[in-house]
Amino acid sequence: MRSPLRKAVVFDKSGTTVDPCRVVLGLRTGTCYYHISTLAYVRDRRSALVNVRGPFSAIMNGDVKRLRLKVSCSALPPEVEKAIGPDLLTGDVMEGLRAAAEKVRCHCGSDLGICTALVVDPEGRVSDIVGLGGRLYDEVPGAIRSIIASGADVFLATGNCEESSLKCGKALGVRREFIVFDASPRDKCKLVRKLRGFYGSVIMVGNDINDLPAMREADVAIIVNRDGGGCDLGPEVDYVVPSLREVERIVARIDSA
């Protein structure tokens, strides 16, 4: 039953609560890109970003049977996307996953574990490997704990892997059942829509275009734009802020009813 006095605040992870370290490694070329937008990279190449699900130890040990694939975002034709499956986890791909993870570890480290993903091209082949790590932005733990202490329920909805997402949630004091990992933009949207059936106000906080579907469903949409650059994401956005400290103040001012 909808509670008019309750607030739910849904946070994205990478770029919103976590300063990400991204590595994109060309599987066939060996070319390595650091700190680029994987969403833009995939979109520009009309490809798909496919999360590798399962324990990180299975990647390191080459235990393919414990791994699963989930499409995070896609510009592929439906028939190509539908064909994506575990057969993509060949020996060279597994080696690429370990190499990308090692590059993340050596380049900037990660307090929250390392996630991996595949870039699948329009022919259904793995073209690149993605490694993702990161650290919480300095103000984030205090801001989120303050929001929780104010009585709001905080959710974490992220396209990142399970292990990293759960470590992030634990560090922030977010309840395990309030964490949604391996989430596509559609998954985030469904979560916000569901929460609106229980809360008087639902606030979505993100930093990129993949958060827009959820923002359209939210009562209040907040973009965190840390670098101060262009951030024209359309009428869905109610606030553009430089840090989560501003989010904390906005949430405090919002009436739930």
Phi and psi restraints in degrees (value plus and minus 20) as a CYANA .aco file:
   2 ARG   PHI     -87.3   -47.3
   2 ARG   PSI     109.9   149.9
   3 SER   PHI    -126.7   -86.7
   3 SER   PSI      89.1   129.1
   4 PRO   PHI     -85.6   -45.6
   4 PRO   PSI     -35.5     4.5
   5 LEU   PHI    -118.8   -78.8
   5 LEU   PSI     -21.9    18.1
   6 ARG   PHI    -121.0   -81.0
   6 ARG   PSI     128.0   168.0
   7 LYS   PHI    -138.3   -98.3
   7 LYS   PSI     123.2   163.2
   8 ALA   PHI    -141.0  -101.0
   8 ALA   PSI     112.3   152.3
   9 VAL   PHI    -139.0   -99.0
   9 VAL   PSI      98.9   138.9
  10 VAL   PHI    -124.5   -84.5
  10 VAL   PSI     102.2   142.2
  11 PHE   PHI    -129.6   -89.6
  11 PHE   PSI     115.3   155.3
  12 ASP   PHI     -92.4   -52.4
  12 ASP   PSI     148.3   188.3
  13 LYS   PHI    -125.1   -85.1
  13 LYS   PSI     -96.1   -56.1
  14 SER   PHI     -85.9   -45.9
  14 SER   PSI     103.8   143.8
  15 GLY   PHI      67.9   107.9
  15 GLY   PSI     -35.8     4.2
  16 THR   PHI    -126.5   -86.5
  16 THR   PSI     -77.5   -37.5
  17 THR   PHI    -124.0   -84.0
  17 THR   PSI     -42.5    -2.5
  18 VAL   PHI    -141.6  -101.6
  18 VAL   PSI     112.1   152.1
  19 ASP   PHI     -97.6   -57.6
  19 ASP   PSI      86.1   126.1
  20 PRO   PHI    -103.1   -63.1
  20 PRO   PSI     131.1   171.1
  21 CYS   PHI    -136.5   -96.5
  21 CYS   PSI      86.5   126.5
  22 ARG   PHI    -128.2   -88.2
  22 ARG   PSI     118.1   158.1
  23 VAL   PHI    -149.2  -109.2
  23 VAL   PSI     108.5   148.5
  24 VAL   PHI    -136.3   -96.3
  24 VAL   PSI      97.2   137.2
  25 LEU   PHI    -131.6   -91.6
  25 LEU   PSI      99.6   139.6
  26 GLY   PHI     -87.2   -47.2
  26 GLY   PSI     101.1   141.1
  27 LEU   PHI     -86.0   -46.0
  27 LEU   PSI     -59.2   -19.2
  28 ARG   PHI    -116.7   -76.7
  28 ARG   PSI     -48.0    -8.0
  29 THR   PHI    -113.9   -73.9
  29 THR   PSI     -43.6    -3.6
  30 GLY   PHI      57.2    97.2
  30 GLY   PSI     -19.2    20.8
  31 THR   PHI     -85.5   -45.5
  31 THR   PSI     118.7   158.7
  32 CYS   PHI    -146.1  -106.1
  32 CYS   PSI     107.4   147.4
  33 TYR   PHI    -135.0   -95.0
  33 TYR   PSI     117.1   157.1
  34 TYR   PHI    -134.0   -94.0
  34 TYR   PSI     123.0   163.0
  35 HIS   PHI      38.5    78.5
  35 HIS   PSI      15.8    55.8
  36 ILE   PHI    -120.6   -80.6
  36 ILE   PSI     143.9   183.9
  37 SER   PHI     -98.9   -58.9
  37 SER   PSI      92.1   132.1
  38 THR   PHI     -87.1   -47.1
  38 THR   PSI     -51.0   -11.0
  39 LEU   PHI     -84.0   -44.0
  39 LEU   PSI     -64.9   -24.9
  40 ALA   PHI     -86.3   -46.3
  40 ALA   PSI     -59.2   -19.2
  41 TYR   PHI     -79.8   -39.8
  41 TYR   PSI     -66.0   -26.0
  42 VAL   PHI     -88.5   -48.5
  42 VAL   PSI     -63.9   -23.9
  43 ARG   PHI     -82.9   -42.9
  43 ARG   PSI     -63.8   -23.8
  44 ASP   PHI     -84.7   -44.7
  44 ASP   PSI     -47.2    -7.2
  45 ARG   PHI    -119.8   -79.8
  45 ARG   PSI     -12.5    27.5
  46 ARG   PHI      31.4    71.4
  46 ARG   PSI      24.9    64.9
  47 SER   PHI    -133.3   -93.3
  47 SER   PSI    -185.4  -145.4
  48 ALA   PHI    -152.0  -112.0
  48 ALA   PSI     125.1   165.1
  49 LEU   PHI    -120.1   -80.1
  49 LEU   PSI     101.6   141.6
  50 VAL   PHI    -141.4  -101.4
  50 VAL   PSI      93.8   133.8
  51 ASN   PHI     -91.4   -51.4
  51 ASN   PSI     121.6   161.6
  52 VAL   PHI    -115.2   -75.2
  52 VAL   PSI      93.3   133.3
  53 ARG   PHI    -119.7   -79.7
  53 ARG   PSI     120.8   160.8
  54 GLY   PHI     112.6   152.6
  54 GLY   PSI     151.6   191.6
  55 PRO   PHI     -84.5   -44.5
  55 PRO   PSI     120.9   160.9
  56 PHE   PHI     -80.7   -40.7
  56 PHE   PSI     -51.5   -11.5
  57 SER   PHI     -81.0   -41.0
  57 SER   PSI     -51.1   -11.1
  58 ALA   PHI     -87.8   -47.8
  58 ALA   PSI     -54.3   -14.3
  59 ILE   PHI     -86.7   -46.7
  59 ILE   PSI     -66.6   -26.6
  60 MET   PHI     -85.5   -45.5
  60 MET   PSI     -51.5   -11.5
  61 ASN   PHI    -114.0   -74.0
  61 ASN   PSI     -22.7    17.3
  62 GLY   PHI      50.6    90.6
  62 GLY   PSI       6.4    46.4
  63 ASP   PHI    -107.7   -67.7
  63 ASP   PSI      60.3   100.3
  64 VAL   PHI     -81.8   -41.8
  64 VAL   PSI     -51.4   -11.4
  65 LYS   PHI     -83.5   -43.5
  65 LYS   PSI     -40.7    -0.7
  66 ARG   PHI    -114.2   -74.2
  66 ARG   PSI     -16.1    23.9
  67 LEU   PHI    -129.7   -89.7
  67 LEU   PSI     129.1   169.1
  68 ARG   PHI    -153.9  -113.9
  68 ARG   PSI     140.3   180.3
  69 LEU   PHI    -136.2   -96.2
  69 LEU   PSI     121.6   161.6
  70 LYS   PHI    -158.6  -118.6
  70 LYS   PSI     107.7   147.7
  71 VAL   PHI     -89.4   -49.4
  71 VAL   PSI     102.8   142.8
  72 SER   PHI    -110.1   -70.1
  72 SER   PSI     -65.7   -25.7
  73 CYS   PHI    -172.0  -132.0
  73 CYS   PSI     131.5   171.5
  74 SER   PHI    -171.5  -131.5
  74 SER   PSI     120.5   160.5
  75 ALA   PHI    -139.5   -99.5
  75 ALA   PSI      -0.6    39.4
  76 LEU   PHI    -101.5   -61.5
  76 LEU   PSI     134.7   174.7
  77 PRO   PHI     -79.7   -39.7
  77 PRO   PSI     125.8   165.8
  78 PRO   PHI     -73.1   -33.1
  78 PRO   PSI     -59.3   -19.3
  79 GLU   PHI     -88.8   -48.8
  79 GLU   PSI     -51.5   -11.5
  80 VAL   PHI     -94.3   -54.3
  80 VAL   PSI     -63.9   -23.9
  81 GLU   PHI     -81.1   -41.1
  81 GLU   PSI     -60.4   -20.4
  82 LYS   PHI     -83.4   -43.4
  82 LYS   PSI     -47.9    -7.9
  83 ALA   PHI    -102.0   -62.0
  83 ALA   PSI     -26.5    13.5
  84 ILE   PHI     -86.3   -46.3
  84 ILE   PSI     105.8   145.8
  85 GLY   PHI    -176.7  -136.7
  85 GLY   PSI    -196.9  -156.9
  86 PRO   PHI     -84.2   -44.2
  86 PRO   PSI     -35.0     5.0
  87 ASP   PHI     -85.5   -45.5
  87 ASP   PSI     -34.0     6.0
  88 LEU   PHI     -91.3   -51.3
  88 LEU   PSI     -38.1     1.9
  89 LEU   PHI    -104.0   -64.0
  89 LEU   PSI      44.8    84.8
  90 THR   PHI     -98.5   -58.5
  90 THR   PSI     156.3   196.3
  91 GLY   PHI     -79.6   -39.6
  91 GLY   PSI     -63.0   -23.0
  92 ASP   PHI     -90.5   -50.5
  92 ASP   PSI     -52.0   -12.0
  93 VAL   PHI     -87.9   -47.9
  93 VAL   PSI     -62.1   -22.1
  94 MET   PHI     -82.7   -42.7
  94 MET   PSI     -59.5   -19.5
  95 GLU   PHI     -83.4   -43.4
  95 GLU   PSI     -59.8   -19.8
  96 GLY   PHI     -83.7   -43.7
  96 GLY   PSI     -58.7   -18.7
  97 LEU   PHI     -81.9   -41.9
  97 LEU   PSI     -63.7   -23.7
  98 ARG   PHI     -87.5   -47.5
  98 ARG   PSI     -57.8   -17.8
  99 ALA   PHI     -86.0   -46.0
  99 ALA   PSI     -62.7   -22.7
 100 ALA   PHI     -84.7   -44.7
 100 ALA   PSI     -60.9   -20.9
 101 ALA   PHI     -82.4   -42.4
 101 ALA   PSI     -60.2   -20.2
 102 GLU   PHI     -87.1   -47.1
 102 GLU   PSI     -56.6   -16.6
 103 LYS   PHI     -85.4   -45.4
 103 LYS   PSI     -59.3   -19.3
 104 VAL   PHI     -81.2   -41.2
 104 VAL   PSI     -66.9   -26.9
 105 ARG   PHI     -81.9   -41.9
 105 ARG   PSI     -62.0   -22.0
 106 CYS   PHI     -97.4   -57.4
 106 CYS   PSI     -54.8   -14.8
 107 HIS   PHI     -94.9   -54.9
 107 HIS   PSI     -66.3   -26.3
 108 CYS   PHI    -165.1  -125.1
 108 CYS   PSI     -23.8    16.2
 109 GLY   PHI      48.8    88.8
 109 GLY   PSI    -199.5  -159.5
 110 SER   PHI    -182.1  -142.1
 110 SER   PSI     108.5   148.5
 111 ASP   PHI    -103.4   -63.4
 111 ASP   PSI     -29.9    10.1
 112 LEU   PHI    -142.0  -102.0
 112 LEU   PSI       3.8    43.8
 113 GLY   PHI      61.4   101.4
 113 GLY   PSI     159.4   199.4
 114 ILE   PHI    -147.4  -107.4
 114 ILE   PSI     111.6   151.6
 115 CYS   PHI    -123.7   -83.7
 115 CYS   PSI     134.8   174.8
 116 THR   PHI    -153.1  -113.1
 116 THR   PSI     136.0   176.0
 117 ALA   PHI    -173.1  -133.1
 117 ALA   PSI     145.5   185.5
 118 LEU   PHI    -132.3   -92.3
 118 LEU   PSI     126.8   166.8
 119 VAL   PHI    -124.1   -84.1
 119 VAL   PSI      99.7   139.7
 120 VAL   PHI    -127.1   -87.1
 120 VAL   PSI     106.2   146.2
 121 ASP   PHI    -104.0   -64.0
 121 ASP   PSI     155.8   195.8
 122 PRO   PHI     -82.1   -42.1
 122 PRO   PSI     -36.4     3.6
 123 GLU   PHI    -110.7   -70.7
 123 GLU   PSI     -17.3    22.7
 124 GLY   PHI      62.3   102.3
 124 GLY   PSI      -3.8    36.2
 125 ARG   PHI    -123.5   -83.5
 125 ARG   PSI     131.8   171.8
 126 VAL   PHI     -97.9   -57.9
 126 VAL   PSI      96.7   136.7
 127 SER   PHI    -118.2   -78.2
 127 SER   PSI     -52.3   -12.3
 128 ASP   PHI    -163.9  -123.9
 128 ASP   PSI     138.8   178.8
 129 ILE   PHI    -136.2   -96.2
 129 ILE   PSI     118.3   158.3
 130 VAL   PHI    -133.7   -93.7
 130 VAL   PSI     112.1   152.1
 131 GLY   PHI    -137.1   -97.1
 131 GLY   PSI     119.4   159.4
 132 LEU   PHI    -157.2  -117.2
 132 LEU   PSI     106.2   146.2
 133 GLY   PHI    -152.6  -112.6
 133 GLY   PSI    -184.2  -144.2
 134 GLY   PHI     136.1   176.1
 134 GLY   PSI     153.5   193.5
 135 ARG   PHI    -153.2  -113.2
 135 ARG   PSI     130.4   170.4
 136 LEU   PHI     -82.6   -42.6
 136 LEU   PSI     117.0   157.0
 137 TYR   PHI     -81.7   -41.7
 137 TYR   PSI     128.9   168.9
 138 ASP   PHI     -75.7   -35.7
 138 ASP   PSI     -60.7   -20.7
 139 GLU   PHI    -104.2   -64.2
 139 GLU   PSI     -29.1    10.9
 140 VAL   PHI     -85.8   -45.8
 140 VAL   PSI     -70.1   -30.1
 141 PRO   PHI     -76.3   -36.3
 141 PRO   PSI     -65.0   -25.0
 142 GLY   PHI     -85.4   -45.4
 142 GLY   PSI     -61.2   -21.2
 143 ALA   PHI     -85.7   -45.7
 143 ALA   PSI     -65.8   -25.8
 144 ILE   PHI     -89.6   -49.6
 144 ILE   PSI     -59.6   -19.6
 145 ARG   PHI     -84.4   -44.4
 145 ARG   PSI     -54.5   -14.5
 146 SER   PHI     -87.1   -47.1
 146 SER   PSI     -60.2   -20.2
 147 ILE   PHI     -83.7   -43.7
 147 ILE   PSI     -62.2   -22.2
 148 ILE   PHI     -84.0   -44.0
 148 ILE   PSI     -62.6   -22.6
 149 ALA   PHI     -84.2   -44.2
 149 ALA   PSI     -45.2    -5.2
 150 SER   PHI     -94.9   -54.9
 150 SER   PSI     -30.2     9.8
 151 GLY   PHI      89.8   129.8
 151 GLY   PSI     -26.8    13.2
 152 ALA   PHI     -98.1   -58.1
 152 ALA   PSI     129.9   169.9
 153 ASP   PHI    -112.5   -72.5
 153 ASP   PSI     110.9   150.9
 154 VAL   PHI    -127.7   -87.7
 154 VAL   PSI     111.6   151.6
 155 PHE   PHI    -138.0   -98.0
 155 PHE   PSI     130.4   170.4
 156 LEU   PHI    -138.7   -98.7
 156 LEU   PSI      98.7   138.7
 157 ALA   PHI    -143.7  -103.7
 157 ALA   PSI      94.4   134.4
 158 THR   PHI    -165.0  -125.0
 158 THR   PSI     129.3   169.3
 159 GLY   PHI     -99.6   -59.6
 159 GLY   PSI     -23.5    16.5
 160 ASN   PHI     -94.5   -54.5
 160 ASN   PSI     148.1   188.1
 161 CYS   PHI     -92.9   -52.9
 161 CYS   PSI     147.9   187.9
 162 GLU   PHI     -81.9   -41.9
 162 GLU   PSI     -70.8   -30.8
 163 GLU   PHI     -80.2   -40.2
 163 GLU   PSI     -67.6   -27.6
 164 SER   PHI     -85.8   -45.8
 164 SER   PSI     -61.1   -21.1
 165 SER   PHI     -85.1   -45.1
 165 SER   PSI     -61.5   -21.5
 166 LEU   PHI     -88.6   -48.6
 166 LEU   PSI     -57.0   -17.0
 167 LYS   PHI     -84.2   -44.2
 167 LYS   PSI     -61.3   -21.3
 168 CYS   PHI     -83.3   -43.3
 168 CYS   PSI     -67.9   -27.9
 169 GLY   PHI     -80.2   -40.2
 169 GLY   PSI     -61.1   -21.1
 170 LYS   PHI     -83.4   -43.4
 170 LYS   PSI     -61.4   -21.4
 171 ALA   PHI     -84.4   -44.4
 171 ALA   PSI     -46.7    -6.7
 172 LEU   PHI    -119.1   -79.1
 172 LEU   PSI     -23.7    16.3
 173 GLY   PHI      58.2    98.2
 173 GLY   PSI       2.1    42.1
 174 VAL   PHI    -106.0   -66.0
 174 VAL   PSI     114.5   154.5
 175 ARG   PHI     -83.6   -43.6
 175 ARG   PSI     122.6   162.6
 176 ARG   PHI     -75.2   -35.2
 176 ARG   PSI     -61.6   -21.6
 177 GLU   PHI     -93.5   -53.5
 177 GLU   PSI     -27.0    13.0
 178 PHE   PHI    -120.1   -80.1
 178 PHE   PSI      -6.2    33.8
 179 ILE   PHI    -131.9   -91.9
 179 ILE   PSI     103.8   143.8
 180 VAL   PHI    -136.1   -96.1
 180 VAL   PSI      96.0   136.0
 181 PHE   PHI    -130.5   -90.5
 181 PHE   PSI     150.1   190.1
 182 ASP   PHI      31.4    71.4
 182 ASP   PSI      15.7    55.7
 183 ALA   PHI    -109.0   -69.0
 183 ALA   PSI     109.4   149.4
 184 SER   PHI    -101.8   -61.8
 184 SER   PSI     147.4   187.4
 185 PRO   PHI     -73.6   -33.6
 185 PRO   PSI     -56.5   -16.5
 186 ARG   PHI     -86.2   -46.2
 186 ARG   PSI     -59.3   -19.3
 187 ASP   PHI     -82.6   -42.6
 187 ASP   PSI     -62.0   -22.0
 188 LYS   PHI     -82.9   -42.9
 188 LYS   PSI     -61.8   -21.8
 189 CYS   PHI     -80.2   -40.2
 189 CYS   PSI     -65.2   -25.2
 190 LYS   PHI     -83.1   -43.1
 190 LYS   PSI     -58.9   -18.9
 191 LEU   PHI     -81.9   -41.9
 191 LEU   PSI     -68.9   -28.9
 192 VAL   PHI     -81.6   -41.6
 192 VAL   PSI     -63.1   -23.1
 193 ARG   PHI     -80.8   -40.8
 193 ARG   PSI     -61.1   -21.1
 194 LYS   PHI     -85.1   -45.1
 194 LYS   PSI     -63.4   -23.4
 195 LEU   PHI     -83.9   -43.9
 195 LEU   PSI     -51.2   -11.2
 196 ARG   PHI     -84.9   -44.9
 196 ARG   PSI     -36.1     3.9
 197 GLY   PHI    -100.1   -60.1
 197 GLY   PSI     -30.4     9.6
 198 PHE   PHI    -140.4  -100.4
 198 PHE   PSI     -41.6    -1.6
 199 TYR   PHI    -138.2   -98.2
 199 TYR   PSI     129.5   169.5
 200 GLY   PHI     -89.1   -49.1
 200 GLY   PSI     -55.5   -15.5
 201 SER   PHI    -158.2  -118.2
 201 SER   PSI     115.4   155.4
 202 VAL   PHI    -141.8  -101.8
 202 VAL   PSI     102.5   142.5
 203 ILE   PHI    -131.0   -91.0
 203 ILE   PSI     107.5   147.5
 204 MET   PHI    -126.4   -86.4
 204 MET   PSI     108.3   148.3
 205 VAL   PHI    -141.4  -101.4
 205 VAL   PSI      98.9   138.9
 206 GLY   PHI    -165.3  -125.3
 206 GLY   PSI    -188.3  -148.3
 207 ASN   PHI    -162.9  -122.9
 207 ASN   PSI     -18.4    21.6
 208 ASP   PHI    -169.3  -129.3
 208 ASP   PSI     154.4   194.4
 209 ILE   PHI     -83.5   -43.5
 209 ILE   PSI     -45.8    -5.8
 210 ASN   PHI     -89.3   -49.3
 210 ASN   PSI     -32.3     7.7
 211 ASP   PHI    -110.9   -70.9
 211 ASP   PSI     -28.3    11.7
 212 LEU   PHI     -83.0   -43.0
 212 LEU   PSI     -60.8   -20.8
 213 PRO   PHI     -76.2   -36.2
 213 PRO   PSI     -60.4   -20.4
 214 ALA   PHI     -89.8   -49.8
 214 ALA   PSI     -55.6   -15.6
 215 MET   PHI     -85.0   -45.0
 215 MET   PSI     -53.6   -13.6
 216 ARG   PHI     -84.9   -44.9
 216 ARG   PSI     -47.4    -7.4
 217 GLU   PHI    -107.9   -67.9
 217 GLU   PSI     -39.3     0.7
 218 ALA   PHI     -99.5   -59.5
 218 ALA   PSI     138.4   178.4
 219 ASP   PHI     -92.6   -52.6
 219 ASP   PSI     -55.7   -15.7
 220 VAL   PHI    -156.1  -116.1
 220 VAL   PSI     111.5   151.5
 221 ALA   PHI    -135.9   -95.9
 221 ALA   PSI     108.9   148.9
 222 ILE   PHI    -146.7  -106.7
 222 ILE   PSI     106.2   146.2
 223 ILE   PHI    -121.7   -81.7
 223 ILE   PSI     110.4   150.4
 224 VAL   PHI    -116.0   -76.0
 224 VAL   PSI      92.2   132.2
 225 ASN   PHI    -135.5   -95.5
 225 ASN   PSI      66.5   106.5
 226 ARG   PHI     -92.6   -52.6
 226 ARG   PSI     -50.0   -10.0
 227 ASP   PHI    -109.8   -69.8
 227 ASP   PSI     -25.6    14.4
 228 GLY   PHI      54.6    94.6
 228 GLY   PSI     -10.6    29.4
 229 GLY   PHI    -100.9   -60.9
 229 GLY   PSI    -189.3  -149.3
 230 GLY   PHI     -80.8   -40.8
 230 GLY   PSI     119.6   159.6
 231 CYS   PHI    -169.3  -129.3
 231 CYS   PSI      38.0    78.0
 232 ASP   PHI    -113.1   -73.1
 232 ASP   PSI      71.8   111.8
 233 LEU   PHI    -130.3   -90.3
 233 LEU   PSI      -3.7    36.3
 234 GLY   PHI      73.6   113.6
 234 GLY   PSI    -197.8  -157.8
 235 PRO   PHI     -92.0   -52.0
 235 PRO   PSI     -28.8    11.2
 236 GLU   PHI     -85.0   -45.0
 236 GLU   PSI     -43.1    -3.1
 237 VAL   PHI    -109.4   -69.4
 237 VAL   PSI     105.9   145.9
 238 ASP   PHI    -111.5   -71.5
 238 ASP   PSI     -54.3   -14.3
 239 TYR   PHI    -158.3  -118.3
 239 TYR   PSI     124.0   164.0
 240 VAL   PHI    -140.3  -100.3
 240 VAL   PSI     100.7   140.7
 241 VAL   PHI    -149.4  -109.4
 241 VAL   PSI     137.4   177.4
 242 PRO   PHI    -107.4   -67.4
 242 PRO   PSI     -34.6     5.4
 243 SER   PHI    -181.6  -141.6
 243 SER   PSI     151.1   191.1
 244 LEU   PHI     -93.6   -53.6
 244 LEU   PSI     -34.4     5.6
 245 ARG   PHI     -83.0   -43.0
 245 ARG   PSI     -57.8   -17.8
 246 GLU   PHI     -87.8   -47.8
 246 GLU   PSI     -56.7   -16.7
 247 VAL   PHI     -80.9   -40.9
 247 VAL   PSI     -62.6   -22.6
 248 GLU   PHI     -75.5   -35.5
 248 GLU   PSI     -64.0   -24.0
 249 ARG   PHI     -91.0   -51.0
 249 ARG   PSI     -58.1   -18.1
 250 ILE   PHI     -84.3   -44.3
 250 ILE   PSI     -66.1   -26.1
 251 VAL   PHI     -79.2   -39.2
 251 VAL   PSI     -59.1   -19.1
 252 ALA   PHI     -83.4   -43.4
 252 ALA   PSI     -49.0    -9.0
 253 ARG   PHI    -108.3   -68.3
 253 ARG   PSI     -35.5     4.5
 254 ILE   PHI     -97.4   -57.4
 254 ILE   PSI     107.7   147.7
 255 ASP   PHI    -100.0   -60.0
 255 ASP   PSI     115.5   155.5
 256 SER   PHI     -95.6   -55.6
 256 SER   PSI     -49.3    -9.3
